[in-house]
Amino acid sequence: MSEPEQKLTLIGHLGELRVRLTWSAVAVAVGVAVCFIFRNWIFAILQAPASYLEFQAIDMTENMNAIMQVCFIGGIIIAMPVLIYHGIMFVAPALSRQEKKGVFIIIPWITIMFLGGVVFGYFMLAPWTVWFLSTFGSDFATTFPRISTYIGFLTKLLLLVGLVFEMPVLATFLARIGILKPQWLSSKRGLAIIICFVAAAIITPPDPITQLLLAIPLILLYEMSIILARVAYRRKQEAAARKAAEEDEG
């Protein structure tokens, strides 16, 4: 390929990237607007795990900052399918036909697993974590948390838990396109268990029960990843064997 052709190709990629980033930004902006309209309802849901606490706003802009933080993160969550779609379509030309098919199959599962992680974090981790942090040392002082601190902590917790729940989907896709082998996952099981506990310790507060509540599902998700990777990898090998047989017959 000549230098002018390479420049045209680069300009074309940059133009496509600009278009997809623009549509992604529009999707996030729409999500932010929707969250702002329903902000009272969203805040009621977020405050439910700590309904027994009295929140306070110390700075004049604290309420506004908390609202915008929730709306921004909520906007990203609402726009997640659009962001995933445009990210995949940008790299789609570099993928084979079979890889493209696998990508479009996992898009709904990416959203489902992410929402499943958020739901798990909200109903299983958040109530216990908030109770522990607000009552530990209560003999010395009563906790009156700042609204921005609480909202920031809870949204980050739910976002991180939602992301780690993507592990089985990612493992299945990588096995489907032949990058990840299930044998490798099985051989790293011991290291993975340690990493699960370390990740749980980083995501959650320094509370062993909360860490255990997250570490156990992470380990189960890893085992699920091994099973799904085996199925996807076996199907890939069977498809390759059928294609080779058809070529031999032809």
N, C-alpha and C positions, 0 to 999 in steps of 0.2 A: 504494500500500500504506500503510495507516494505521500510526501509531507502535506500537500494541500488537502488530500483526501482524509488524512489523519486529523487535520484541523477541522474539516467539515464534520467528521464523526464526533470529535470532542465538543464542538459547538452544538451539535444535535443533542448529545447527552446532557449538556448543561441546560439547554432549552427545555428538555423533558423534565429534568430535575426541578427547574424553576416552576414549571406547571404543576407538578405533583406536590411540591412544597406549598404552593399557593392553595391548592385544593385542600391539603391537610390543614393549613392554617385556618381556612374558612370553616372546615368541619369542627375544629377546636373552638373557634369563635362562636359557632352556633351552639355547641355544647355548653360553653360558658354562659351564653345568654339564657339557655334553658334552665341551667342550675341557678342563675340569679333570679329568675322568675319564681322558682320553687324553693328559694333559699330557706324560708321559714320551715317548710316541710323537711328539707334535708337536715337542717340544724336540729330539729326535733328528733330525728332518727339518730344523729351522731351523739346527741346528749343523753339518749336513753340509757346507755350502759353506766352513766354517772348521774342519774336523775336525783340521787340523794345528796349530791354536792351542790354548793352554791358558787357559781362562777363569778369572776370579777374582771373588769377591764381597767387597767391602770393608766395606760396612755390614751390620749384623745382619739388616736387613729386605730386603736387595737381592734375594735369591733369591725371596722371597715377592712382591716388587713385580714382578719379571720374569715370574713365573708368572701373576700376575693381569693383567698387561698383555697377555700372549699370549692368555689366556682371554677377555678382554674383546674384543679385536680379532677373534679367531676366532669369538666369539659373534655379533658383528655380521655377519661374512661368512656364517656359517651361516644367520642370520636374514634375509639380504638379500632373498630372494624374498618373504618375508612383509612386510618393511618396504616394498618396492616396491608390493606389492599394496594394502596399506592406504593408502599415499600416493596411489595412483591412484584408489582407491575414494572417497577423501575429496573429490577434485576432479572425480570422474566426473559429478556432476549438471550441471556447467558445460560439459561436452563434448557435442558432437553425436554422433549414432549412429555415423557414419563414424569420428570421432575416437576413440570408445571402442573400436571394432573394431581400429583401428591400435594403440592402447595395449596391448590384450591380446595382439596378435600379437608385439610387441617384448619382452614380459616375459621369455620364455625366452632371447631373444638378449642381453638385458641381463646375465643371469647367465652365459651362455656367454662373452661378450666379457670380462666382469670376471675370470672364472676363467682365460681365455686370457692376459690381461695379467699375472695373478699367476704363472702358469706360466712365461711369458716372462721376467719379472723374476727368478724363482728360478733358472732354468737358464741364462739368458744374461747377466744383469746381475750378480746376486749373486756368483757365483764370481770373476769378474774384479775386481769392485769390492773385495771383501774381500781378495783377494790383493794388489791394488795398495796399499790403505791399510795393510795389515799389514807389507808388505815395504819400502815407501818409507821410506828413512832407517834401515833396519835395521842399517846399519853403525855407527850411533851408539847404538842402544838396541834391545833385544828387546821386542817387543810382547806384553803380557799383558792383553788387553782385559777390561773389566768386563762381566759377563754382561748387566747391565741396559742398558748402552750399546749392546752388539751387538744385543740383541733389539729395542731401540727403533729402532735404525737400520734393521734388516732388515725389520721389520714395516711401518714407514712407507714404505720403498722399495716393497715389494710392494703395499701399499694404494694408493699414488699411481699406480703403473704400471697397476694394475687399473682405476682410475678413468679414466685418459686413454684406455684402450682402448675406452671407451664412445662415443668420438667418432662412429664410423660409425652406430651405433644411434640416437644422438640426432639426427644429421643426417637420417637416413632418416625418422624420425618427424616432425620439423619440416617436412620437404618434403612428407610425406604429408598433413599437415593444412593445407598451403599457407602456412606462416609463413616458411619458408626456400626460396629459389630457388637451383637449382644454378648459374645464371649468376653469382650473387653470390659463391658459393664459388669458382668458377673465376677471377673477377676479383681475388680476394684471395689467390691462390696464393703470390705472392711474399712478402706479409706473413706468411702462414701458415708458410712455411718458416723465416722468422726467429723466429717465436714458438715453433716446434718446437725449435729449437736453444736458445732461452732457457729453455723449460720443461725440456729435458733437462739444462741446466746447473744449474737450481734443484733438480731431483729427485735428480740423481746428485752424487757428490763431484767436486771440481775435478780431474777426470781426463779429458783429451780423448778417449781411446779409449772410456771408458764413456759419455761424453756422445754420441759418435757412434753407439754401439750402440743408444742409445735414440732419438736424433734421426731416424735413418733409418726405423725402424718407424713413428714418429709421422708422418713425411711420407707414407709409404705408406698409413697409415690415413686421412690427409687426402684422398689421391687416391681411396681406396676410398669415402670419404664423398661425394665429388663424383659418382662413378659411381652409387652407390646412391640419392643424392638425385635424380639425373636420372631413374632408373627410377621412383621413387616419385612424383615430380612429374608425369611423363608419364602414369602410370596415373591420377593424380587428375584431370588434364585430360581424359583419355579418358572417365572415369566421369562427369564433369560434362557433357561433350558428349553422351553417351548419354542422360543424364537430361533435358537440354534438348530433345533430339530426341523423346523419349517424351512430354514435355509438349506439344510442338508438335503431335504426331500426335493427342494426346488432345483 
